Amino acid sequence: MALDLLIHLYYTILIILVALSVVKYTAGIENNYLYLNFVIIFLIECIVYFSVPVFNKNFTGLYFLLDLLNVIYVYYFFQVHFKQSKVLLFYGIASIGMILLFNKYSFSQYSDFCGIVSCFYVITVCLTGFYLIVQNASHSTKNIQDIPFFWFGLAMLVWSIMYLFRTIPRFYFQDQDKEFMQSLRIFFACINLLTYVVFLKLLSLYKKEWLHFYTLINQ
C-alpha cells in the first residue's frame, strides 16, 4: 500500500516536471534540454507502467534506454558547465558500449548490469563536477546553490548510489529475504521522490533573463 502511494506520487511529480520544463522552454527559457530528458523518461515510464494492464505484456526491458539516456545526458550536462571532459567522454563511450553489449534486448527482461554500469558512470561525472565546483569556488562570484550542476549532480549522485544500494543486494536476497527486498523497494521509491523534488529546484534556477548560461571554468 505504501509502495503504491509512493509510486503514484512519483508519477505526479514527474508529470509536473514535464509540464513545467516544457512550458518554460516554449516560453523561451532555455533549460539545457531538461524538458527533453523528462519527456523521454515520462514516455518510457508510461509504456512500462501501462504495458501489463493494457497490453498484457511486460515491457521493463525498455529501461535500458533510460540507462543510455543517463550516460548521454549527464555527460552533456557536465560538458555545458565545465567544457573539459576527454576522459569522461571516453569513459562514457565505453559505458554505452557495455550497456549495448550486455543488454538482453528483450521487452520483458531488464539487465541490472546495464543499470550498474550507468550508475558508476553517473557517479564519476557528478563527483568530478563537484570537485570542479569546489576548486573554482574561491574565485567565483556565484553561490554554489545557484549553479545548476550542483542540483543536477546532487540529484543524480544520490539516485545512482541508492540504485546500487537497492540493486546489488538483490543478487543475494531476492529469494532468501523478501521482506528486506520489499523494504528496499519502498526506500528506493522515497529516493525517487526526493530526486525529482531536487529536479524541481533545479528547474527554478532557469529564468527568462538568463541569455547565456555561465561556466565555472571561464569565471
C-alpha positions in Angstrom: 0.0 0.0 0.0 2.8 2.4 1.0 4.7 1.5 -2.2 1.7 2.1 -4.4 1.2 5.6 -2.9 4.9 6.4 -3.4 4.7 5.3 -7.0 1.7 7.5 -7.7 3.4 10.4 -6.0 6.5 9.8 -8.2 4.4 9.9 -11.4 2.6 13.1 -10.2 5.9 14.9 -9.6 7.3 13.6 -13.0 4.2 15.0 -14.8 4.7 18.3 -13.0 8.4 18.3 -14.1 7.5 17.5 -17.7 4.8 20.2 -17.8 6.9 22.9 -16.1 10.0 22.2 -18.2 8.0 22.2 -21.5 6.2 25.4 -20.5 9.5 27.1 -19.7 11.0 26.0 -23.0 8.1 27.2 -25.1 8.2 30.5 -23.2 11.8 31.0 -24.4 13.5 29.9 -21.2 16.3 27.5 -22.3 16.9 24.8 -19.7 19.7 22.6 -21.2 17.2 20.2 -22.7 15.9 19.2 -19.4 12.4 19.2 -20.9 13.5 16.6 -23.5 15.1 14.5 -20.8 12.0 14.5 -18.7 9.7 13.8 -21.7 11.7 10.7 -22.7 11.7 9.5 -19.1 8.0 10.0 -18.8 7.2 8.2 -22.1 9.3 5.2 -21.2 7.8 5.1 -17.7 4.3 5.2 -19.1 5.0 2.4 -21.6 6.3 0.2 -18.8 3.6 1.1 -16.4 0.7 0.5 -18.8 2.2 -2.5 -20.6 0.8 -5.1 -18.3 -2.8 -3.8 -17.7 -3.3 -2.6 -21.3 -1.2 -4.9 -23.5 -0.9 -7.8 -21.0 2.9 -7.8 -21.6 5.9 -6.8 -19.5 8.0 -4.1 -21.1 10.5 -3.5 -18.3 13.3 -4.3 -20.8 12.9 -0.8 -22.2 14.5 0.6 -19.1 17.9 0.0 -20.7 17.0 3.1 -22.8 17.0 5.1 -19.6 20.5 3.8 -18.8 21.7 5.1 -22.1 19.9 8.4 -21.6 21.5 8.8 -18.1 25.0 8.3 -19.6 24.5 10.6 -22.6 22.6 13.4 -20.7 24.8 13.5 -17.6 27.9 13.9 -19.9 26.1 16.6 -21.9 25.1 18.5 -18.7 28.7 18.3 -17.4 30.0 19.5 -20.8 27.7 22.5 -20.8 29.0 23.7 -17.4 32.7 22.7 -17.5 33.8 22.0 -21.1 36.7 19.7 -20.1 35.9 16.0 -20.3 38.0 14.0 -22.7 38.5 11.2 -20.2 34.8 11.3 -19.3 33.9 11.2 -23.0 36.0 8.0 -23.5 34.5 6.5 -20.3 31.0 7.4 -21.5 31.6 5.8 -24.9 32.9 2.7 -23.1 29.9 2.6 -20.8 27.4 2.9 -23.7 29.3 0.1 -25.4 29.0 -2.1 -22.4 25.3 -1.3 -22.0 24.6 -2.2 -25.6 26.7 -5.3 -25.4 25.2 -6.8 -22.2 21.6 -5.7 -22.7 19.3 -8.6 -23.2 17.2 -6.9 -25.9 14.0 -8.3 -24.6 10.9 -6.3 -23.8 10.3 -8.4 -20.7 13.8 -8.7 -19.3 15.9 -5.9 -17.9 19.6 -6.4 -17.2 20.6 -5.0 -13.9 24.2 -4.9 -15.2 23.2 -2.1 -17.6 21.9 0.0 -14.7 25.0 -0.7 -12.6 27.3 0.5 -15.5 25.2 3.6 -16.0 25.3 4.4 -12.3 29.0 4.1 -12.0 29.4 6.5 -14.9 27.0 9.0 -13.4 28.7 8.9 -10.0 32.1 9.5 -11.6 30.8 12.5 -13.6 28.9 14.0 -10.7 31.9 13.7 -8.3 34.1 15.3 -11.0 31.7 18.1 -11.3 31.6 18.7 -7.6 35.4 18.7 -7.4 35.5 21.4 -10.1 32.8 23.5 -8.3 34.8 23.4 -5.1 38.1 24.1 -7.0 36.6 27.2 -8.5 34.6 28.4 -5.5 37.4 30.6 -4.2 37.4 32.8 -7.3 33.8 32.6 -8.4 31.1 35.2 -7.6 28.3 32.6 -7.9 26.9 30.8 -4.8 27.1 27.1 -5.1 23.3 26.8 -4.7 22.9 29.0 -7.8 24.9 26.6 -10.0 22.6 24.3 -12.0 25.1 21.4 -12.0 25.1 21.4 -8.2 21.4 20.5 -8.0 21.6 18.2 -11.1 24.7 16.4 -9.7 23.2 16.1 -6.3 20.0 14.5 -7.6 21.8 12.1 -9.9 24.5 11.2 -7.4 22.1 10.3 -4.6 19.8 8.4 -7.0 22.7 6.4 -8.5 24.2 5.5 -5.2 20.8 4.4 -3.9 20.1 2.5 -7.1 23.3 0.5 -6.5 22.3 0.0 -2.8 19.0 -1.4 -4.0 20.2 -3.5 -6.9 23.3 -5.2 -5.7 21.7 -6.9 -2.6 19.0 -8.2 -5.0 21.5 -10.8 -6.2 21.7 -12.3 -2.7 18.4 -11.6 -1.0 15.8 -11.7 -3.8 14.6 -15.2 -2.8 16.1 -15.5 0.7 14.7 -12.3 2.3 11.6 -11.0 0.5 10.7 -8.7 3.4 14.1 -7.0 3.2 13.7 -6.6 -0.6 10.3 -5.0 -0.1 11.8 -2.5 2.4 14.5 -1.7 -0.2 11.8 -1.0 -2.8 9.9 1.4 -0.5 13.2 3.1 0.4 14.2 3.5 -3.2 10.7 4.8 -4.1 11.3 7.5 -1.5 14.7 8.3 -3.1 12.9 8.7 -6.5 10.6 11.2 -4.9 13.5 13.1 -3.4 15.4 13.1 -6.6 12.5 14.7 -8.6 11.9 17.3 -5.9 15.5 18.3 -6.3 14.9 18.5 -10.1 12.1 20.9 -9.3 14.6 23.1 -7.5 16.9 22.8 -10.5 14.2 24.0 -12.9 13.6 27.0 -10.7 17.1 28.3 -11.5 16.3 28.7 -15.2 14.9 32.2 -15.7 14.0 34.2 -18.8 16.6 36.9 -18.2 19.4 34.4 -18.5 20.5 34.8 -22.1 23.6 32.6 -21.7 24.5 30.1 -19.0 27.8 30.7 -17.3 30.5 28.1 -17.0 32.7 27.8 -13.9 35.9 27.2 -15.7 35.8 30.6 -17.5 34.9 32.7 -14.5 
